Amino acid sequence: MHAGKVEATLFDKQSGILSKTKTSIFCKKTSTEWAIDQINNVRVFKRGHDGIQVMTIHYEVQLDFERIPCHTILQTKDKEKAIKQLL
């Protein structure tokens, strides 16, 4: 849950569709769907800064597609969670 929004990512192997649904605090749903066979690569990126006073390290799970721009499906501060989602 992030700022009153719930995000759900669903990989459906039977229908061959990856869908990402965002539900706001006002129960408004926004859904995006992609074909699983369009996915070229799934990567985890380490982002942010690790300094003395400021630590903004976080991890992103990113999908690369054939004909559309890449898309981030998860942002987390936990490295193990990002790797688990990647697998």
PELIN-V393935 format. One line per field, one symbol per residue. phi: phi as a letter, one per 20 degrees, with the letter a starting at -180 (. if undefined). psi: psi as a letter, one per 30 degrees, with the letter a starting at -180 (. if undefined). A space follows every 10 residues. Layout:
phi: ???
psi: ???
//
This chain:
phi: .clncddcdc ddffemcdcc dddefemedc cccceffefe bccddecocd dfeccdfbcc ecdddfdcff cedbcbeeff fffffff
psi: kjhgkkkkkk jjeefhkkkk kkklfggkkk kkklkeffke kklkkklakj aefkjgklkk kkkkleflll kkfkklfjee eeeeee.
//
